[in-house]
Amino acid sequence: QVQLVESGGGLVQPGGSLRLSCAASGSIFSRNAMGWYRQAPGKERELVATITPRGGDIYYADSVKGRFVISRDNAKNTVYLQMNSLKPEDTAVYYCNTVPSYADWGQGTQVTVSS
């Protein structure tokens, strides 16, 4: 089983940047596609970006394409999300999980974009 701990969120002004990290425990991390998901208040959780086990294939939701970059370091069992040009509509709790999501959800990390 994979256990997940997200970090790196915070309060940032529109146009700013944040880098999220997700540390995964479990020996099967490197064999799983990983993704970043987010859930805004009153909305369903949505998939934001995914990366295959060796990083060869990457997907971005249209809403973040060109602004967010997903990456992973299998040696550190960590997946990252670099978020640039942040907008107020990016405000949400961000989670990582396998793709498809079968691990227990972590507590997530809050990202708030506001002036």
C-alpha positions in Angstrom: 0.0 0.0 0.0 1.2 3.5 -0.7 0.9 6.2 1.9 1.0 9.8 0.9 2.0 13.1 2.6 1.5 16.4 0.8 3.3 19.7 1.6 4.2 23.1 0.2 0.8 24.8 0.1 0.2 28.3 1.4 -1.2 31.7 0.6 0.0 33.4 -2.5 -1.0 36.4 -4.5 -2.3 36.0 -8.1 0.5 35.5 -10.5 2.7 33.9 -7.8 4.2 30.5 -7.7 4.3 27.5 -5.3 5.9 24.1 -5.4 4.0 21.2 -3.9 5.7 18.0 -2.8 4.2 14.6 -2.1 6.2 12.0 -0.2 5.1 8.5 -0.7 6.0 5.5 1.4 5.8 2.0 0.0 8.0 0.0 -2.3 5.7 0.2 -5.3 5.9 4.0 -5.8 8.2 3.8 -8.7 5.9 1.4 -10.5 2.8 3.6 -10.3 1.6 6.5 -12.4 1.1 9.4 -10.0 -1.2 12.4 -10.2 -2.1 15.6 -8.5 -5.7 16.2 -7.7 -7.5 19.2 -6.2 -10.8 19.9 -4.5 -12.2 23.4 -4.2 -14.9 24.3 -1.7 -18.3 22.9 -2.8 -16.8 21.1 -5.8 -15.8 17.6 -6.6 -12.2 16.5 -6.6 -10.6 16.8 -10.0 -7.5 15.5 -11.6 -5.0 18.2 -12.4 -1.9 16.4 -13.7 -0.5 12.9 -14.1 2.9 11.4 -14.8 3.8 7.8 -15.7 6.2 5.7 -13.7 9.3 6.8 -15.6 8.0 10.3 -16.4 7.7 9.6 -20.1 4.1 10.6 -20.4 2.5 13.6 -18.8 -1.1 14.9 -18.8 -2.4 18.3 -17.7 -6.0 19.5 -17.3 -6.8 22.3 -19.7 -7.2 24.7 -16.8 -3.6 24.4 -15.7 -1.8 23.6 -19.0 1.1 25.9 -19.6 1.2 27.0 -15.9 1.8 23.8 -13.9 4.6 21.3 -14.2 4.5 17.8 -12.7 7.7 15.9 -12.0 8.9 12.9 -9.9 12.0 11.6 -8.3 11.7 7.9 -7.9 14.9 7.7 -5.8 13.2 9.9 -3.3 9.7 8.5 -3.7 8.4 12.0 -4.3 6.2 13.7 -6.8 6.2 17.5 -7.3 3.9 20.1 -8.7 5.4 23.4 -9.7 2.6 25.9 -10.0 3.2 29.2 -11.8 1.0 32.2 -12.7 -1.5 31.2 -10.1 -5.1 32.3 -10.3 -7.8 32.7 -7.6 -9.6 29.8 -9.2 -6.6 27.5 -8.4 -7.6 27.8 -4.7 -8.2 24.3 -3.4 -6.8 21.5 -1.3 -4.3 19.7 -3.4 -3.7 15.9 -3.1 -1.5 13.4 -4.7 -2.4 9.8 -5.4 -1.8 7.0 -7.8 -3.5 7.0 -11.2 -6.1 5.6 -11.0 -6.4 6.6 -7.3 -6.3 3.5 -5.1 -4.1 4.6 -2.2 -5.7 6.1 0.9 -6.0 9.8 0.5 -3.6 12.0 2.5 -4.6 15.2 4.3 -3.7 17.3 1.3 -2.2 20.8 1.3 -4.2 24.0 1.1 -3.4 26.4 -1.7 -5.0 29.8 -1.4 -4.6 32.4 -4.2 -5.8 35.8 -3.1 -4.7 39.4 -3.0 
